[in-house]
Amino acid sequence: MRSMQSSRRASMSGFTLVEVLFVVIIIALIAAIALPQLGKVFGRSQVKTTEAQLAQLSGAVEQFRADVQRYPTEQEGLKALIEKPQGVEGWEGPYIQKRTLPKDGWKRDFIYKLDDRFGFIVRSLGADGKEGGEGENADIDNRS
């Protein structure tokens, strides 16, 4: 008799399969609602990081121009901000504090191009790494 009572108590003290499934369903619903919101926040932070890096690089390019009296060539690229190009007079760099060039928010290199209208453009291709796009996939540059 005692063994029957103790086995009855043991079975009553655990969770039923229905209760466990109910908890799992609730957790899945919460995750389905929360994860897309976290993705949006993460995407916005990558865009903000990229914009901050663009501002830093643009200022460094302008400082290079003030010292050397020209923008870095496309061949020299942004590397001219951390290493003195051969034969360049007036270089007072490095123009950024790190020994390596910053990457965009998606850990890709920035694109540097000379431009007749603006002098130069520094660009990130956004989350997808392709030209064009919308939202997080949109290109970001120092002129937008």
N, C-alpha and C positions, 0 to 999 in steps of 0.2 A: 504494500500500500504506500509506504513511504517513497519507494522508488517511482511510483506512478505520480505522486504529488510533485516530486522534484523534477521529473521530466516535463510535467505540465507547466511548471513555473519557468523552466529553461526555455521552452518553446514560446511562452508568452512574453518573455523579456526581450526577444530579438525583433528585428523589423521584418515585415512581410515583404514579399516580392513586389506587390503593388505599391507599397510605401516607398521602396527604393526607386522604382521606376518613376514615380511621381516626382521625387526629388531630382532625379536625373533630367527629367523633362523641364523642370523649372530652371535648372542650371543652364540647359541648352538654350532656352528662350532668352535668359538674361545675356548669355554670350552672343546670341544672334543680334540682339539690340545694341550691345556695348561695343563689339569689335569694329563695326563700320565707323562709329564715332571716333574711336581711337585711331583708326587709319586716317581719317580726315585731319585730326590734330597732328599726327606724325607728318603727313604731307605738307601741311602749312609750315611746320617747323623747318622742313627741308628747303622750302621756298625762301623763308626768312634767312636761313643760313646762307643760301646762295646770294641773296640780295646784299647781305653784309659783306661777303667775300668780294662781290663785284665792286662795291664801294671802296673797299681797301685796295683792290687792284687798280681801279681807275685813278685813285689818288696817287698811287705809286707810279703809274705811267705818266701822269702829269708832272710829278717831281722829276722823273727821268728827263722829260722834255725840257723842264726849266734848267736843268744842269747841262744837258747835252745839246740843246737847241733843236731837237727833233724827236719824234716818237721812235720807239724801237721799230726796226723793220720787221716784216712778217717772218723773215728767216731767223732773226734774233728772237722774236717772240717774247713772251713774258719772262723767259729765262734771263733776259737782259736786266731784269729787276733784282736778281739775286747774284748774278755773275757778270763781271765786266766783259762786254764784247771786245774782241780784238780791234785795236786801232781807234777806239772811241776816246775822244778827249773830253774832259770835264765830268766824267762819271764819278759820282759821290756816293754810290750805293754801298751796301745793298739797300733797296728801297722798301723792303718788307722785313719784319723782324725774324721770320723763320728762315731756315736754310733750304726749305723746299717750298714750291708754289702751292698755294691753297687749292683745294678741289671744291667742286660744287657740292650741294647738299646730297647728291647721289654718288659721291666719291669719283666723279669723272673730271678730267682736265677741262679747263676753260678754253674756249676758242678765241684767238686774237687775230684781228684783221685790221688793216689800215682802211680808212674810209675817206673819200674826197669831201663829203659833207660834214662829218663830225670829227675827223682826224683819226679816230680809232674806235673800234667796237670790241668789247669783251663780252662773250656770249656763253650761256649754258643752254643745252638743248632740252632741259627739263627732265621729268621723271622717265619718259620713254626713250630718251637719247636720240630722238629723230627731229628733224626740222619741222617747225609748225606745231600744231597741237593746241589743245585747249585745257584750261584748268591747270593741274599739276604737270601736264605734258607740254604746256606752252613754253616756248623759248623765253629766256630771261636775259636781258642784256643791260649794259650800263646806260643806254639811251632810252629805255622804255620807262 
